[in-house]
Amino acid sequence: MQLENVIKRLLKFINTRIEALSITVTSGGVDNMEKYQYIIGQITALEATRQELSNLLENKEQNEGTVIDIKTKQ
């Protein structure tokens, strides 16, 4: 299996897991503060992982800044 396919499948799993955890929090499935904090921590970690994996899939150039050509008339 190609690395790109592995990353896409992993992203799909992460998205599903984030959605399930979000539903648990928003539907009142949390009965104490420790459980709430644990779930929010999981969501935060999964979001960061998802962002890093998405960055790996993007074929963008890493530029230090924007170059603007200003031609001055002399």
Buried (B, 14 or more C-beta within 10 A) or exposed (E): EEEEEEBEEEBEEBEEBBEEBEEBBEEEEBEEEEEBEEBBEEBEEBEEBBEEBEEEEEEEEEEEEEEEEEEEEE
